[in-house]
């Protein structure tokens, strides 16, 4: 179908909001540990609760999208997210937080399943790698801003010397004094409600999915799960999200434990720059994808990410403060290239495949939990070394992937025009 820029814009906005709600857990980890007196393993159960919702909801969400359409599913997803955030701010506690994160994660899973095949159709399949990286840009931008919002709130709420604006006064009136970071979840509840209203009120042009874009039933999903290529890319998504969340969730605690860096200021700033450089990295990725095969871009960026993680874990404080964010810079193209390679490696059932791939986001539940468990048994540094396995798997994709549709580059476009003119 013809490229639909209106739908594309809505998808990019949705990616922004998903990221703002999703990637705040990392900067909060030191506060969560102190607030609820948790071990590394028990605090890791919180992102586990969030990301395991992707494993539970992704395939059912695809079926819901086919039955009820993108608009209704997106509204329902943000409403579920609102209920999750509201649950925690009304009854703050460890177990209510875990339930809250599961609800928010379920809502985000529904959104991811609804908008990924929509992005491929609305933006054109030959532009899918480019549009996916563009979506990652908006995703990273929101993740860059959310730790800064966290720092602003916790450094001013309940502090006589802090900002006395109406916003701070409002949050002071509804947030427990001992838990100023909970104010973030009031913001999440408000954002979720606003998104429900926006999506419900505006007229979204109907986007007709082709037969192969539809999610299919359980039989289709079962058939796909028997395909080695599908499992190959499912594990790739599992590894990528596990890497992303492993770094983002444990970075601040690592810097605090090994380098005595304040998690409310420099630690939060490092997490912010992790997402900020991930955002900047997408810009370089967008440029490179116009000149290079996406597999070569993936190999280049993943190799650099391996080096950056090594410097972060084994370097001094000054180097670690920038090496961790640089992992984000080099991870910037991984998600979008893996998704595009996966969908462009299959000639049908893209909707069902998208649901299976999004299920792989549960890697964000398993890997941080595994890092925390290893950290309690040995050390946090040892736990984070495990992420080199994730990066090695992703690196191999660049060598083994065989897509049916190549990403369009400037040279391939010229060759295509020359062929058509003959």
VEXGU-94090 format. One record per residue (C-alpha): x, y, z. Coordinates in nm, 2 decimals, always signed. Example, Ala and Ser with C-alpha at 12.3 -4.5 7.8 and 13.67 -1.06 7.14 Angstrom:
@px->+1.23 py->-0.45 pz->+0.78 $
@px->+1.37 py->-0.11 pz->+0.71 $
end
This chain:
@px->+0.00 py->+0.00 pz->+0.00 $
@px->+0.09 py->+0.37 pz->-0.03 $
@px->+0.31 py->+0.51 pz->+0.25 $
@px->+0.08 py->+0.66 pz->+0.52 $
@px->+0.27 py->+0.93 pz->+0.70 $
@px->-0.01 py->+1.00 pz->+0.95 $
@px->+0.00 py->+0.64 pz->+1.08 $
@px->+0.38 py->+0.66 pz->+1.08 $
@px->+0.37 py->+0.97 pz->+1.30 $
@px->+0.13 py->+0.80 pz->+1.54 $
@px->+0.36 py->+0.50 pz->+1.56 $
@px->+0.66 py->+0.71 pz->+1.64 $
@px->+0.47 py->+0.89 pz->+1.92 $
@px->+0.37 py->+0.56 pz->+2.06 $
@px->+0.73 py->+0.44 pz->+2.05 $
@px->+0.83 py->+0.75 pz->+2.25 $
@px->+0.57 py->+0.69 pz->+2.52 $
@px->+0.65 py->+0.31 pz->+2.54 $
@px->+1.01 py->+0.40 pz->+2.61 $
@px->+0.93 py->+0.67 pz->+2.86 $
@px->+0.73 py->+0.42 pz->+3.06 $
@px->+0.96 py->+0.12 pz->+3.01 $
@px->+1.32 py->+0.22 pz->+3.07 $
@px->+1.30 py->+0.41 pz->+3.40 $
@px->+1.36 py->+0.10 pz->+3.62 $
@px->+1.74 py->+0.12 pz->+3.58 $
@px->+1.80 py->+0.45 pz->+3.74 $
@px->+1.55 py->+0.35 pz->+4.02 $
@px->+1.73 py->+0.03 pz->+4.12 $
@px->+1.95 py->+0.18 pz->+4.40 $
@px->+1.64 py->+0.37 pz->+4.54 $
@px->+1.43 py->+0.06 pz->+4.52 $
@px->+1.69 py->-0.15 pz->+4.70 $
@px->+1.71 py->+0.10 pz->+4.98 $
@px->+1.33 py->+0.17 pz->+5.00 $
@px->+1.23 py->-0.20 pz->+5.03 $
@px->+1.55 py->-0.35 pz->+5.17 $
@px->+1.61 py->-0.59 pz->+4.88 $
@px->+1.89 py->-0.82 pz->+4.76 $
@px->+2.01 py->-0.80 pz->+4.40 $
@px->+1.79 py->-1.10 pz->+4.31 $
@px->+1.47 py->-0.97 pz->+4.46 $
@px->+1.52 py->-0.63 pz->+4.30 $
@px->+1.58 py->-0.80 pz->+3.97 $
@px->+1.23 py->-0.97 pz->+4.01 $
@px->+1.08 py->-0.63 pz->+3.94 $
@px->+1.20 py->-0.59 pz->+3.58 $
@px->+1.13 py->-0.97 pz->+3.55 $
@px->+0.77 py->-0.90 pz->+3.63 $
@px->+0.76 py->-0.62 pz->+3.37 $
@px->+0.92 py->-0.81 pz->+3.08 $
@px->+0.77 py->-1.15 pz->+3.15 $
@px->+0.44 py->-0.98 pz->+3.06 $
@px->+0.57 py->-0.97 pz->+2.70 $
@px->+0.61 py->-1.35 pz->+2.71 $
@px->+0.26 py->-1.39 pz->+2.83 $
@px->+0.08 py->-1.13 pz->+2.62 $
@px->+0.26 py->-1.10 pz->+2.29 $
@px->+0.10 py->-1.38 pz->+2.09 $
@px->-0.25 py->-1.33 pz->+2.24 $
@px->-0.21 py->-0.96 pz->+2.16 $
@px->-0.16 py->-1.04 pz->+1.79 $
@px->-0.48 py->-1.23 pz->+1.78 $
@px->-0.66 py->-0.94 pz->+1.95 $
@px->-0.52 py->-0.70 pz->+1.70 $
@px->-0.66 py->-0.91 pz->+1.41 $
@px->-1.00 py->-0.94 pz->+1.58 $
@px->-1.05 py->-0.59 pz->+1.71 $
@px->-0.81 py->-0.37 pz->+1.51 $
@px->-0.51 py->-0.16 pz->+1.61 $
@px->-0.70 py->+0.14 pz->+1.75 $
@px->-0.90 py->-0.06 pz->+2.01 $
@px->-0.60 py->-0.26 pz->+2.12 $
@px->-0.38 py->+0.05 pz->+2.16 $
@px->-0.65 py->+0.22 pz->+2.37 $
@px->-0.69 py->-0.10 pz->+2.59 $
@px->-0.31 py->-0.12 pz->+2.62 $
@px->-0.27 py->+0.23 pz->+2.76 $
@px->-0.57 py->+0.18 pz->+2.99 $
@px->-0.41 py->-0.13 pz->+3.14 $
@px->-0.09 py->+0.07 pz->+3.18 $
@px->-0.29 py->+0.34 pz->+3.36 $
@px->-0.44 py->+0.08 pz->+3.60 $
@px->-0.09 py->-0.06 pz->+3.67 $
@px->+0.06 py->+0.28 pz->+3.76 $
@px->-0.24 py->+0.37 pz->+3.97 $
@px->-0.22 py->+0.05 pz->+4.17 $
@px->+0.14 py->+0.13 pz->+4.28 $
@px->+0.09 py->+0.49 pz->+4.37 $
@px->-0.22 py->+0.42 pz->+4.57 $
@px->-0.07 py->+0.12 pz->+4.76 $
@px->+0.31 py->+0.15 pz->+4.74 $
@px->+0.50 py->-0.16 pz->+4.84 $
@px->+0.72 py->-0.43 pz->+4.69 $
@px->+0.45 py->-0.67 pz->+4.59 $
@px->+0.21 py->-0.41 pz->+4.46 $
@px->+0.50 py->-0.27 pz->+4.26 $
@px->+0.56 py->-0.61 pz->+4.11 $
@px->+0.19 py->-0.64 pz->+4.01 $
@px->+0.20 py->-0.29 pz->+3.88 $
@px->+0.50 py->-0.35 pz->+3.65 $
@px->+0.33 py->-0.67 pz->+3.52 $
@px->+0.02 py->-0.47 pz->+3.42 $
@px->+0.23 py->-0.19 pz->+3.26 $
@px->+0.44 py->-0.46 pz->+3.08 $
@px->+0.13 py->-0.62 pz->+2.95 $
@px->+0.01 py->-0.29 pz->+2.80 $
@px->+0.35 py->-0.23 pz->+2.64 $
@px->+0.35 py->-0.58 pz->+2.49 $
@px->+0.00 py->-0.51 pz->+2.33 $
@px->+0.13 py->-0.19 pz->+2.19 $
@px->+0.45 py->-0.34 pz->+2.04 $
@px->+0.26 py->-0.61 pz->+1.87 $
@px->+0.01 py->-0.37 pz->+1.73 $
@px->+0.26 py->-0.11 pz->+1.59 $
@px->+0.54 py->-0.32 pz->+1.45 $
@px->+0.37 py->-0.48 pz->+1.15 $
@px->+0.18 py->-0.15 pz->+1.11 $
@px->+0.52 py->+0.02 pz->+1.08 $
@px->+0.62 py->-0.21 pz->+0.80 $
@px->+0.30 py->-0.16 pz->+0.61 $
@px->+0.25 py->+0.21 pz->+0.66 $
@px->+0.62 py->+0.30 pz->+0.59 $
@px->+0.68 py->+0.05 pz->+0.30 $
@px->+0.86 py->-0.27 pz->+0.33 $
@px->+1.17 py->-0.15 pz->+0.14 $
@px->+1.20 py->+0.14 pz->+0.39 $
@px->+1.13 py->-0.09 pz->+0.70 $
@px->+1.49 py->-0.10 pz->+0.82 $
@px->+1.52 py->+0.28 pz->+0.80 $
@px->+1.18 py->+0.35 pz->+0.96 $
@px->+1.26 py->+0.10 pz->+1.24 $
@px->+1.58 py->+0.28 pz->+1.32 $
@px->+1.38 py->+0.61 pz->+1.31 $
@px->+1.14 py->+0.46 pz->+1.56 $
@px->+1.44 py->+0.36 pz->+1.77 $
@px->+1.55 py->+0.72 pz->+1.77 $
@px->+1.22 py->+0.83 pz->+1.93 $
@px->+1.25 py->+0.53 pz->+2.17 $
@px->+1.59 py->+0.64 pz->+2.28 $
@px->+1.50 py->+1.01 pz->+2.31 $
@px->+1.23 py->+0.93 pz->+2.56 $
@px->+1.46 py->+0.70 pz->+2.76 $
@px->+1.72 py->+0.99 pz->+2.76 $
@px->+1.46 py->+1.22 pz->+2.92 $
@px->+1.30 py->+0.99 pz->+3.18 $
@px->+1.62 py->+0.96 pz->+3.41 $
@px->+1.65 py->+1.34 pz->+3.39 $
@px->+1.28 py->+1.37 pz->+3.50 $
@px->+1.36 py->+1.12 pz->+3.78 $
@px->+1.66 py->+1.33 pz->+3.90 $
@px->+1.46 py->+1.65 pz->+3.90 $
@px->+1.18 py->+1.50 pz->+4.10 $
@px->+1.39 py->+1.32 pz->+4.37 $
@px->+1.62 py->+1.62 pz->+4.42 $
@px->+1.33 py->+1.86 pz->+4.47 $
@px->+1.03 py->+1.68 pz->+4.63 $
@px->+1.04 py->+1.72 pz->+5.00 $
@px->+1.36 py->+1.93 pz->+4.99 $
@px->+1.33 py->+2.29 pz->+5.15 $
@px->+1.62 py->+2.41 pz->+4.93 $
@px->+1.46 py->+2.25 pz->+4.61 $
@px->+1.24 py->+2.39 pz->+4.34 $
@px->+0.91 py->+2.52 pz->+4.49 $
@px->+0.71 py->+2.52 pz->+4.16 $
@px->+0.35 py->+2.42 pz->+4.14 $
@px->+0.45 py->+2.09 pz->+3.98 $
@px->+0.67 py->+2.00 pz->+4.27 $
@px->+0.41 py->+2.11 pz->+4.52 $
@px->+0.15 py->+1.90 pz->+4.35 $
@px->+0.37 py->+1.59 pz->+4.37 $
@px->+0.46 py->+1.66 pz->+4.73 $
@px->+0.09 py->+1.65 pz->+4.82 $
@px->+0.03 py->+1.30 pz->+4.67 $
@px->+0.37 py->+1.13 pz->+4.72 $
@px->+0.50 py->+0.96 pz->+5.04 $
@px->+0.79 py->+1.17 pz->+5.18 $
@px->+1.02 py->+0.87 pz->+5.21 $
@px->+0.95 py->+0.76 pz->+4.85 $
@px->+0.98 py->+1.06 pz->+4.63 $
@px->+1.07 py->+0.84 pz->+4.33 $
@px->+0.71 py->+0.70 pz->+4.33 $
@px->+0.60 py->+1.04 pz->+4.18 $
@px->+0.72 py->+0.90 pz->+3.84 $
@px->+0.44 py->+0.66 pz->+3.84 $
@px->+0.18 py->+0.94 pz->+3.88 $
@px->+0.33 py->+1.08 pz->+3.57 $
@px->+0.30 py->+0.74 pz->+3.40 $
@px->-0.06 py->+0.72 pz->+3.50 $
@px->-0.13 py->+1.07 pz->+3.36 $
@px->+0.05 py->+1.00 pz->+3.03 $
@px->-0.14 py->+0.67 pz->+2.98 $
@px->-0.47 py->+0.84 pz->+3.03 $
@px->-0.38 py->+1.11 pz->+2.78 $
@px->-0.28 py->+0.85 pz->+2.52 $
@px->-0.61 py->+0.67 pz->+2.56 $
@px->-0.79 py->+1.00 pz->+2.50 $
@px->-0.57 py->+1.09 pz->+2.20 $
@px->-0.61 py->+0.76 pz->+2.03 $
@px->-0.98 py->+0.74 pz->+2.10 $
@px->-1.06 py->+1.09 pz->+1.97 $
@px->-0.85 py->+1.12 pz->+1.66 $
@px->-0.95 py->+0.95 pz->+1.34 $
@px->-0.69 py->+0.69 pz->+1.25 $
@px->-0.70 py->+0.60 pz->+0.87 $
@px->-0.77 py->+0.24 pz->+0.82 $
@px->-0.46 py->+0.04 pz->+0.73 $
@px->-0.54 py->-0.28 pz->+0.55 $
@px->-0.29 py->-0.56 pz->+0.63 $
@px->-0.22 py->-0.80 pz->+0.35 $
@px->-0.28 py->-1.17 pz->+0.42 $
@px->+0.08 py->-1.23 pz->+0.52 $
@px->+0.07 py->-0.93 pz->+0.76 $
@px->-0.21 py->-1.08 pz->+0.97 $
@px->-0.14 py->-1.26 pz->+1.29 $
@px->-0.30 py->-1.59 pz->+1.21 $
@px->-0.43 py->-1.84 pz->+1.46 $
@px->-0.26 py->-2.08 pz->+1.70 $
@px->-0.20 py->-2.32 pz->+1.41 $
@px->+0.00 py->-2.06 pz->+1.22 $
@px->+0.20 py->-1.97 pz->+1.53 $
@px->+0.27 py->-2.34 pz->+1.61 $
@px->+0.40 py->-2.39 pz->+1.25 $
@px->+0.62 py->-2.09 pz->+1.27 $
@px->+0.77 py->-2.20 pz->+1.60 $
@px->+0.89 py->-2.52 pz->+1.43 $
@px->+1.09 py->-2.31 pz->+1.18 $
@px->+1.46 py->-2.28 pz->+1.28 $
@px->+1.48 py->-1.93 pz->+1.12 $
@px->+1.20 py->-1.81 pz->+1.35 $
@px->+1.37 py->-1.95 pz->+1.66 $
@px->+1.70 py->-1.80 pz->+1.54 $
@px->+1.55 py->-1.45 pz->+1.54 $
@px->+1.34 py->-1.50 pz->+1.85 $
@px->+1.66 py->-1.58 pz->+2.04 $
@px->+1.82 py->-1.27 pz->+1.88 $
@px->+1.55 py->-1.04 pz->+2.02 $
@px->+1.58 py->-1.23 pz->+2.35 $
@px->+1.95 py->-1.16 pz->+2.36 $
@px->+1.92 py->-0.79 pz->+2.25 $
@px->+1.66 py->-0.69 pz->+2.51 $
@px->+1.84 py->-0.89 pz->+2.77 $
@px->+2.16 py->-0.70 pz->+2.69 $
@px->+1.98 py->-0.36 pz->+2.68 $
@px->+1.80 py->-0.40 pz->+3.00 $
@px->+2.09 py->-0.58 pz->+3.17 $
@px->+2.31 py->-0.27 pz->+3.11 $
@px->+2.04 py->-0.01 pz->+3.18 $
@px->+1.91 py->-0.18 pz->+3.50 $
@px->+2.24 py->-0.26 pz->+3.66 $
@px->+2.46 py->+0.03 pz->+3.54 $
@px->+2.38 py->+0.27 pz->+3.82 $
@px->+2.42 py->+0.00 pz->+4.09 $
@px->+2.75 py->-0.11 pz->+3.94 $
@px->+2.89 py->+0.25 pz->+3.94 $
@px->+2.77 py->+0.29 pz->+4.29 $
@px->+2.91 py->-0.04 pz->+4.42 $
@px->+3.25 py->-0.03 pz->+4.24 $
@px->+3.32 py->+0.34 pz->+4.20 $
@px->+3.10 py->+0.50 pz->+4.48 $
@px->+2.91 py->+0.72 pz->+4.22 $
@px->+2.59 py->+0.88 pz->+4.35 $
@px->+2.29 py->+0.71 pz->+4.17 $
@px->+2.07 py->+1.01 pz->+4.21 $
@px->+2.31 py->+1.24 pz->+4.01 $
@px->+2.60 py->+1.09 pz->+3.82 $
@px->+2.45 py->+0.74 pz->+3.81 $
@px->+2.12 py->+0.87 pz->+3.67 $
@px->+2.31 py->+1.09 pz->+3.43 $
@px->+2.50 py->+0.78 pz->+3.30 $
@px->+2.18 py->+0.59 pz->+3.24 $
@px->+2.03 py->+0.90 pz->+3.07 $
@px->+2.33 py->+0.91 pz->+2.84 $
@px->+2.31 py->+0.54 pz->+2.77 $
@px->+1.97 py->+0.61 pz->+2.62 $
@px->+2.08 py->+0.95 pz->+2.48 $
@px->+2.37 py->+0.79 pz->+2.29 $
@px->+2.15 py->+0.51 pz->+2.18 $
@px->+1.93 py->+0.79 pz->+2.03 $
@px->+2.24 py->+0.96 pz->+1.86 $
@px->+2.35 py->+0.62 pz->+1.74 $
@px->+2.03 py->+0.58 pz->+1.55 $
@px->+2.12 py->+0.89 pz->+1.34 $
@px->+2.45 py->+0.73 pz->+1.24 $
@px->+2.26 py->+0.41 pz->+1.18 $
@px->+2.01 py->+0.58 pz->+0.95 $
@px->+2.29 py->+0.72 pz->+0.75 $
@px->+2.49 py->+0.40 pz->+0.72 $
@px->+2.18 py->+0.20 pz->+0.62 $
@px->+2.16 py->+0.42 pz->+0.31 $
@px->+2.51 py->+0.31 pz->+0.21 $
@px->+2.56 py->-0.03 pz->+0.36 $
@px->+2.39 py->-0.37 pz->+0.39 $
@px->+2.22 py->-0.39 pz->+0.73 $
@px->+2.41 py->-0.70 pz->+0.82 $
@px->+2.74 py->-0.52 pz->+0.78 $
@px->+2.61 py->-0.24 pz->+1.00 $
@px->+2.51 py->-0.49 pz->+1.26 $
@px->+2.85 py->-0.66 pz->+1.26 $
@px->+3.03 py->-0.32 pz->+1.29 $
@px->+2.82 py->-0.19 pz->+1.58 $
@px->+2.80 py->-0.51 pz->+1.77 $
@px->+3.18 py->-0.55 pz->+1.76 $
@px->+3.22 py->-0.20 pz->+1.90 $
@px->+2.96 py->-0.27 pz->+2.17 $
@px->+3.17 py->-0.57 pz->+2.29 $
@px->+3.47 py->-0.35 pz->+2.33 $
@px->+3.27 py->-0.08 pz->+2.51 $
@px->+3.12 py->-0.32 pz->+2.76 $
@px->+3.47 py->-0.45 pz->+2.84 $
@px->+3.60 py->-0.10 pz->+2.91 $
@px->+3.29 py->-0.04 pz->+3.13 $
@px->+3.33 py->-0.34 pz->+3.34 $
@px->+3.71 py->-0.34 pz->+3.38 $
@px->+3.81 py->+0.02 pz->+3.34 $
@px->+3.84 py->+0.30 pz->+3.61 $
@px->+3.55 py->+0.52 pz->+3.71 $
@px->+3.62 py->+0.79 pz->+3.46 $
@px->+3.62 py->+0.54 pz->+3.17 $
@px->+3.32 py->+0.34 pz->+3.30 $
@px->+3.10 py->+0.65 pz->+3.32 $
@px->+3.13 py->+0.69 pz->+2.94 $
@px->+3.19 py->+0.33 pz->+2.84 $
@px->+2.85 py->+0.22 pz->+2.97 $
@px->+2.67 py->+0.49 pz->+2.77 $
@px->+2.87 py->+0.39 pz->+2.46 $
@px->+2.73 py->+0.04 pz->+2.48 $
@px->+2.39 py->+0.22 pz->+2.42 $
@px->+2.54 py->+0.40 pz->+2.12 $
@px->+2.65 py->+0.08 pz->+1.95 $
@px->+2.33 py->-0.11 pz->+2.05 $
@px->+2.12 py->+0.16 pz->+1.88 $
@px->+2.07 py->-0.03 pz->+1.55 $
@px->+2.04 py->-0.38 pz->+1.68 $
@px->+1.67 py->-0.40 pz->+1.75 $
@px->+1.56 py->-0.25 pz->+1.42 $
@px->+1.80 py->-0.45 pz->+1.21 $
@px->+1.71 py->-0.78 pz->+1.38 $
@px->+1.34 py->-0.71 pz->+1.34 $
@px->+1.37 py->-0.61 pz->+0.97 $
@px->+1.60 py->-0.90 pz->+0.89 $
@px->+1.35 py->-1.14 pz->+1.05 $
@px->+1.04 py->-1.01 pz->+0.88 $
@px->+1.23 py->-0.98 pz->+0.55 $
@px->+1.35 py->-1.34 pz->+0.58 $
@px->+0.99 py->-1.47 pz->+0.56 $
@px->+0.76 py->-1.44 pz->+0.26 $
@px->+0.44 py->-1.48 pz->+0.47 $
@px->+0.28 py->-1.47 pz->+0.82 $
@px->+0.46 py->-1.15 pz->+0.91 $
@px->+0.19 py->-1.06 pz->+1.17 $
@px->+0.23 py->-1.39 pz->+1.35 $
@px->+0.61 py->-1.37 pz->+1.33 $
@px->+0.59 py->-1.02 pz->+1.48 $
@px->+0.40 py->-1.16 pz->+1.78 $
@px->+0.66 py->-1.43 pz->+1.83 $
@px->+0.95 py->-1.19 pz->+1.80 $
@px->+0.79 py->-0.95 pz->+2.05 $
@px->+0.76 py->-1.24 pz->+2.29 $
@px->+1.14 py->-1.25 pz->+2.28 $
@px->+1.13 py->-0.92 pz->+2.48 $
@px->+1.10 py->-1.15 pz->+2.78 $
@px->+1.48 py->-1.16 pz->+2.76 $
@px->+1.45 py->-0.83 pz->+2.95 $
@px->+1.30 py->-1.03 pz->+3.23 $
@px->+1.54 py->-1.32 pz->+3.23 $
@px->+1.88 py->-1.17 pz->+3.18 $
@px->+1.87 py->-0.89 pz->+3.45 $
@px->+1.73 py->-1.15 pz->+3.69 $
@px->+2.02 py->-1.39 pz->+3.60 $
@px->+2.27 py->-1.11 pz->+3.65 $
@px->+2.12 py->-1.03 pz->+3.99 $
@px->+2.13 py->-1.40 pz->+4.10 $
@px->+2.49 py->-1.44 pz->+3.98 $
@px->+2.57 py->-1.11 pz->+4.16 $
@px->+2.43 py->-1.24 pz->+4.49 $
@px->+2.62 py->-1.57 pz->+4.45 $
@px->+2.95 py->-1.41 pz->+4.34 $
@px->+2.97 py->-1.04 pz->+4.24 $
@px->+2.77 py->-0.79 pz->+4.03 $
@px->+3.07 py->-0.76 pz->+3.80 $
@px->+3.07 py->-1.14 pz->+3.74 $
@px->+2.70 py->-1.13 pz->+3.67 $
@px->+2.73 py->-0.85 pz->+3.41 $
@px->+3.01 py->-1.04 pz->+3.23 $
@px->+2.74 py->-1.28 pz->+3.12 $
@px->+2.62 py->-1.02 pz->+2.87 $
@px->+2.91 py->-1.09 pz->+2.65 $
@px->+2.73 py->-1.41 pz->+2.55 $
@px->+2.43 py->-1.20 pz->+2.43 $
@px->+2.66 py->-0.98 pz->+2.22 $
@px->+2.83 py->-1.28 pz->+2.06 $
@px->+2.50 py->-1.42 pz->+1.95 $
@px->+2.39 py->-1.09 pz->+1.80 $
@px->+2.73 py->-1.06 pz->+1.62 $
@px->+2.67 py->-1.40 pz->+1.45 $
@px->+2.35 py->-1.28 pz->+1.30 $
@px->+2.54 py->-1.04 pz->+1.07 $
@px->+2.72 py->-1.35 pz->+0.93 $
@px->+2.43 py->-1.60 pz->+0.91 $
@px->+2.13 py->-1.39 pz->+0.82 $
@px->+1.99 py->-1.44 pz->+0.46 $
@px->+1.69 py->-1.20 pz->+0.41 $
@px->+1.47 py->-1.24 pz->+0.10 $
@px->+1.44 py->-0.86 pz->+0.08 $
@px->+1.76 py->-0.65 pz->+0.12 $
@px->+1.74 py->-0.30 pz->+0.27 $
@px->+1.74 py->-0.03 pz->+0.00 $
@px->+2.07 py->+0.16 pz->-0.03 $
@px->+2.17 py->+0.45 pz->-0.25 $
@px->+2.36 py->+0.21 pz->-0.48 $
@px->+2.09 py->-0.05 pz->-0.50 $
@px->+1.84 py->+0.23 pz->-0.58 $
@px->+2.06 py->+0.35 pz->-0.86 $
@px->+2.10 py->+0.00 pz->-1.00 $
@px->+1.72 py->-0.06 pz->-0.98 $
@px->+1.66 py->+0.26 pz->-1.18 $
@px->+1.92 py->+0.16 pz->-1.43 $
@px->+1.76 py->-0.18 pz->-1.48 $
@px->+1.41 py->-0.02 pz->-1.52 $
@px->+1.54 py->+0.22 pz->-1.78 $
@px->+1.69 py->-0.06 pz->-1.99 $
end
